[in-house]
Amino acid sequence: MEALATLIPIVLTTSLAALIVAVGMDADRGDLLYLFRQPVKLAKAVLAVNVIVPIAAVLLVFVFPLTQVARAGILLMAVSPAPPLAPGKELKVGGGKSYSYGLYLALAVLSVIIVPLTVEILSAIYGVAVNLPVALIARNVALSVILPLAVGLIVRRIAPAFAERAAPLVRKISMLLLAIAVIPLVIKAWPGLVALVGDGTILAMALTAAIALAAGHLLGGPELADRAALAMTAATRHPGIAMMIANVNQADKHVVAAVLAVMFVGLIVGAPYQIWIKRRVRAAAPVMAAHG
C-alpha cells in the first residue's frame, strides 16, 4: 500500500505533463499566442472563467445550506482554472486548435496573478486567512505547463512529422494512465463523496457547472467552435490547483472528496452539452464550407 501511495502521485504528475507535451507537439507558436493577440476575446474568456464562475460559486454556497467541506470544495474549484484536460475536451467538441490551445496557455499564465487575487478577495469576503503565495502558483505553472509545453514544441521543431503522428498517441496513453491513477483516489475518497449527497450539495455543484457552461457559451463570440471551447474551459476546473491550495492551508482532509465531487458533477453536467454542441458544430460545418 505504501508503494502504491508513492506511485500514484508520480503517475498523475507524469500523465498530466504528457498531456501538455502532446499539446506542444500539436501546436505552433501562432496557436499558443492566439489569444494574447486577440485582447477582446481574451477579456471575455477571463470574464467567463475567472469572474463569473467564482461569483456564481459564492452565491450558490450562500443560498444552499452546505457543510464547510462542501463550501470549500466548490469555492476552491471555482478559483482553479485551466486543467490539462481542457485543450483535448475543447477539440473534441469542435473547438478550433488556435483558440483552444491559445485559451489554455493564456489562462494558465494569467492564473499566476488571477488565482492568488481571487483567493485574496474570497478570503476577505469570508474573513478567513488563506495563504497562497504568487511564487507557488508561478512554480506550478512553470513546471506543469511551460516546461512540458516547451518539450513538446522542441520535439515538433526537430521532428515535425514524428510529432504529428505521436501527439494523438501520447494524448491517449496519458488519458489512460490518468484514469488508472484517479481510481485509487476515488476509492479512498468514496466515503467522503457519499457523505456529500444531500442538503443541496450536488445541486449547488451542478448549478455552478451549468452557469460556467452558459457563461462560456455566451461569451465565446460569434464562432460556434469558440463558444464550445470557452464553455468547456469554464466548466472544467483544475483539481490539482484546488488541492494544492487546500494542502498549503492544511484544510480538512475531506475537502479532497469535495473537490473530486465538483469535478465529477461537472463532467456529468457537461456531457449533454458536449453531445448537443458536437451536433451543432457538425451541422454548421457544411454551411460554413459552402459560404467559404
C-alpha positions as CSV (number, residue, x, y, z in Angstrom):
1,M,0.0,0.0,0.0
2,E,2.9,2.4,0.8
3,A,4.4,1.7,-2.6
4,L,1.1,2.4,-4.3
5,A,0.7,5.6,-2.3
6,T,4.1,6.7,-3.6
7,L,3.4,5.6,-7.2
8,I,0.0,7.3,-7.7
9,P,1.3,10.9,-7.5
10,I,4.1,10.1,-9.8
11,V,1.7,8.6,-12.4
12,L,-0.6,11.5,-12.0
13,T,2.1,14.1,-12.5
14,T,3.6,12.2,-15.4
15,S,0.3,11.7,-17.2
16,L,-0.7,15.4,-16.8
17,A,2.7,16.6,-18.0
18,A,2.5,14.3,-21.0
19,L,-0.9,15.8,-22.0
20,I,0.8,19.2,-22.2
21,V,3.7,17.7,-24.1
22,A,1.1,16.5,-26.6
23,V,-0.3,20.0,-26.9
24,G,3.2,21.3,-27.7
25,M,3.7,18.6,-30.3
26,D,0.4,19.5,-32.0
27,A,0.6,23.3,-31.7
28,D,2.7,26.1,-33.2
29,R,3.6,29.4,-31.8
30,G,0.8,31.2,-33.5
31,D,-1.7,28.8,-31.9
32,L,-0.3,29.3,-28.4
33,L,-0.2,33.1,-28.7
34,Y,-3.5,33.4,-30.4
35,L,-5.5,34.9,-27.5
36,F,-2.7,37.2,-26.4
37,R,-3.1,38.8,-29.9
38,Q,-6.9,39.0,-29.5
39,P,-7.4,41.2,-26.4
40,V,-11.2,41.3,-26.7
41,K,-11.5,37.6,-26.9
42,L,-9.0,37.2,-24.0
43,A,-11.0,39.6,-21.8
44,K,-14.2,37.7,-22.5
45,A,-12.5,34.4,-21.6
46,V,-11.2,35.8,-18.4
47,L,-14.7,37.2,-17.6
48,A,-16.3,33.8,-18.2
49,V,-13.7,31.6,-16.4
50,N,-12.2,33.8,-13.7
51,V,-15.0,36.2,-12.8
52,I,-18.5,34.7,-13.5
53,V,-17.7,31.2,-12.1
54,P,-16.3,32.4,-8.8
55,I,-19.2,34.8,-8.4
56,A,-21.7,32.0,-9.1
57,A,-20.0,29.7,-6.6
58,V,-20.1,32.4,-3.9
59,L,-23.8,33.0,-4.5
60,L,-24.7,29.3,-4.5
61,V,-22.8,28.4,-1.4
62,F,-24.6,31.3,0.3
63,V,-28.0,30.1,-0.9
64,F,-27.7,26.4,-0.1
65,P,-27.2,25.1,3.5
66,L,-23.9,23.3,2.8
67,T,-21.3,21.9,5.1
68,Q,-18.0,23.7,5.4
69,V,-16.3,20.9,3.5
70,A,-18.7,21.2,0.6
71,R,-18.4,25.0,0.5
72,A,-14.6,24.7,0.5
73,G,-14.7,22.2,-2.4
74,I,-16.9,24.3,-4.6
75,L,-15.0,27.6,-3.9
76,L,-11.6,26.0,-4.3
77,M,-12.6,24.6,-7.7
78,A,-14.2,27.9,-8.7
79,V,-10.9,29.7,-8.3
80,S,-8.8,26.9,-10.1
81,P,-9.0,27.3,-13.9
82,A,-7.2,25.7,-16.9
83,P,-6.7,22.0,-16.2
84,P,-4.5,20.0,-18.6
85,L,-7.7,18.1,-19.8
86,A,-9.2,21.3,-21.2
87,P,-7.5,21.5,-24.7
88,G,-8.4,17.9,-25.6
89,K,-12.0,18.4,-24.4
90,E,-12.3,21.6,-26.4
91,L,-11.0,20.0,-29.6
92,K,-13.5,17.1,-29.1
93,V,-16.5,19.4,-29.1
94,G,-15.2,21.1,-32.3
95,G,-13.2,23.9,-30.9
96,G,-10.6,25.4,-33.2
97,K,-7.0,24.5,-32.5
98,S,-5.7,28.1,-32.3
99,Y,-8.5,29.2,-30.0
100,S,-8.4,26.1,-27.8
101,Y,-4.6,26.0,-27.3
102,G,-4.3,29.8,-27.1
103,L,-7.1,29.8,-24.4
104,Y,-5.3,27.2,-22.4
105,L,-1.9,28.9,-22.4
106,A,-3.4,32.3,-21.7
107,L,-5.5,31.2,-18.7
108,A,-2.6,29.2,-17.3
109,V,-0.2,32.1,-17.5
110,L,-2.7,34.6,-16.2
111,S,-3.6,32.2,-13.3
112,V,-0.3,33.3,-11.7
113,I,-1.9,36.6,-10.9
114,I,-5.6,35.9,-11.1
115,V,-5.8,32.8,-8.8
116,P,-4.0,34.5,-5.8
117,L,-6.0,37.7,-6.3
118,T,-9.3,35.7,-6.4
119,V,-8.3,33.8,-3.3
120,E,-7.5,37.0,-1.5
121,I,-10.9,38.5,-2.4
122,L,-12.7,35.4,-1.2
123,S,-10.6,35.4,2.0
124,A,-11.7,38.9,2.7
125,I,-15.4,38.1,2.0
126,Y,-15.4,35.1,4.3
127,G,-13.0,36.5,6.9
128,V,-10.7,33.5,6.6
129,A,-6.9,33.8,6.3
130,V,-5.8,31.7,3.2
131,N,-2.2,31.5,2.3
132,L,-1.4,31.3,-1.4
133,P,2.0,32.8,-2.4
134,V,2.2,34.0,-6.0
135,A,5.5,32.2,-6.2
136,L,3.8,28.9,-5.5
137,I,1.3,29.3,-8.4
138,A,4.1,30.5,-10.7
139,R,6.2,27.5,-9.8
140,N,3.2,25.2,-10.5
141,V,2.6,26.9,-13.9
142,A,6.3,26.7,-14.8
143,L,6.7,23.0,-14.0
144,S,3.2,21.7,-15.1
145,V,2.6,23.9,-18.1
146,I,5.6,25.9,-19.5
147,L,8.2,23.1,-19.2
148,P,6.2,20.3,-20.8
149,L,4.9,22.6,-23.4
150,A,8.4,23.6,-24.3
151,V,9.4,20.0,-24.6
152,G,6.6,19.3,-27.0
153,L,7.5,22.4,-29.1
154,I,11.1,21.3,-29.3
155,V,10.1,17.9,-30.5
156,R,7.8,19.5,-33.1
157,R,10.6,21.8,-34.2
158,I,13.2,18.9,-34.5
159,A,10.9,16.2,-35.9
160,P,7.6,17.7,-37.1
161,A,6.4,14.5,-38.9
162,F,7.1,12.4,-35.8
163,A,5.4,15.0,-33.6
164,E,2.2,15.0,-35.7
165,R,2.0,11.2,-35.6
166,A,3.0,10.9,-31.9
167,A,0.8,13.6,-30.4
168,P,-2.5,11.7,-30.6
169,L,-0.9,8.6,-29.2
170,V,0.8,10.4,-26.3
171,R,-2.6,12.0,-25.5
172,K,-4.4,8.6,-25.4
173,I,-1.7,6.9,-23.3
174,S,-1.7,9.9,-20.9
175,M,-5.5,9.8,-20.5
176,L,-5.3,6.0,-19.8
177,L,-2.6,6.5,-17.2
178,L,-4.6,9.4,-15.7
179,A,-7.7,7.2,-15.4
180,I,-5.8,4.4,-13.7
181,A,-4.2,6.8,-11.2
182,V,-7.5,8.5,-10.4
183,I,-9.3,5.3,-9.5
184,P,-7.4,4.7,-6.2
185,L,-8.0,8.3,-5.3
186,V,-11.7,7.9,-5.8
187,I,-11.8,4.7,-3.8
188,K,-10.1,6.4,-0.9
189,A,-12.3,9.4,-1.1
190,W,-15.5,7.4,-1.6
191,P,-16.9,7.7,1.9
192,G,-16.4,11.4,1.8
193,L,-18.1,11.6,-1.6
194,V,-21.1,9.7,-0.3
195,A,-21.3,12.0,2.7
196,L,-21.7,15.0,0.4
197,V,-25.0,13.7,-1.0
198,G,-27.9,15.6,0.4
199,D,-28.6,19.2,1.7
200,G,-28.3,20.5,-1.8
201,T,-24.6,19.9,-2.2
202,I,-24.8,18.1,-5.6
203,L,-27.4,20.6,-6.9
204,A,-25.1,23.5,-6.0
205,M,-22.2,21.8,-7.7
206,A,-24.4,21.1,-10.8
207,L,-25.6,24.7,-11.0
208,T,-22.1,26.0,-10.8
209,A,-21.1,23.8,-13.7
210,A,-24.2,24.8,-15.7
211,I,-23.6,28.5,-15.1
212,A,-20.0,28.0,-16.2
213,L,-21.1,26.3,-19.4
214,A,-23.6,29.1,-20.1
215,A,-21.1,31.9,-19.5
216,G,-18.5,30.3,-21.8
217,H,-21.1,29.7,-24.5
218,L,-22.4,33.2,-24.4
219,L,-19.1,35.0,-24.2
220,G,-17.2,32.7,-26.7
221,G,-18.0,35.0,-29.6
222,P,-19.8,34.6,-32.8
223,E,-18.0,31.4,-33.8
224,L,-19.8,28.3,-32.6
225,A,-16.5,26.4,-32.2
226,D,-15.1,29.2,-29.9
227,R,-18.3,29.2,-27.9
228,A,-17.9,25.4,-27.3
229,A,-14.2,25.7,-26.4
230,L,-14.8,28.5,-23.9
231,A,-17.8,26.8,-22.4
232,M,-15.8,23.6,-21.7
233,T,-12.9,25.5,-20.3
234,A,-15.1,27.5,-17.9
235,A,-16.8,24.3,-16.7
236,T,-13.6,22.2,-16.4
237,R,-11.7,23.3,-13.3
238,H,-8.3,22.2,-12.1
239,P,-8.5,19.9,-9.1
240,G,-4.7,19.9,-8.8
241,I,-4.6,23.7,-8.0
242,A,-7.6,23.3,-5.7
243,M,-5.9,20.5,-3.7
244,M,-2.7,22.4,-3.6
245,I,-4.4,25.4,-2.0
246,A,-6.1,23.1,0.4
247,N,-2.9,21.3,1.3
248,V,-0.9,24.6,1.8
249,N,-3.6,25.8,4.2
250,Q,-3.9,22.4,6.0
251,A,-7.6,22.1,5.2
252,D,-9.8,19.3,6.4
253,K,-8.8,16.1,4.6
254,H,-12.4,15.6,3.4
255,V,-12.0,18.7,1.2
256,V,-10.3,16.4,-1.3
257,A,-13.5,14.4,-1.6
258,A,-15.5,17.6,-2.2
259,V,-13.0,18.7,-4.9
260,L,-13.4,15.4,-6.7
261,A,-17.1,15.6,-6.3
262,V,-17.1,19.0,-8.1
263,M,-15.0,17.6,-10.9
264,F,-17.3,14.5,-11.4
265,V,-20.5,16.6,-11.2
266,G,-19.0,19.0,-13.7
267,L,-18.2,16.1,-16.1
268,I,-21.8,14.8,-15.8
269,V,-23.4,18.2,-16.3
270,G,-21.1,18.9,-19.3
271,A,-21.9,15.6,-21.1
272,P,-25.3,16.7,-22.6
273,Y,-23.8,20.0,-23.7
274,Q,-20.9,18.2,-25.4
275,I,-23.4,16.0,-27.3
276,W,-25.5,19.0,-28.3
277,I,-22.6,21.2,-29.3
278,K,-21.0,18.4,-31.4
279,R,-24.2,18.0,-33.4
280,R,-24.4,21.8,-33.9
281,V,-20.8,22.1,-35.0
282,R,-21.2,19.1,-37.4
283,A,-24.4,20.6,-38.8
284,A,-22.8,24.0,-39.3
285,A,-19.7,22.7,-41.0
286,P,-21.2,22.1,-44.5
287,V,-22.9,25.5,-44.3
288,M,-19.6,27.2,-43.4
289,A,-17.8,25.3,-46.2
290,A,-20.4,26.4,-48.7
291,H,-20.1,30.0,-47.8
292,G,-16.3,29.7,-47.7
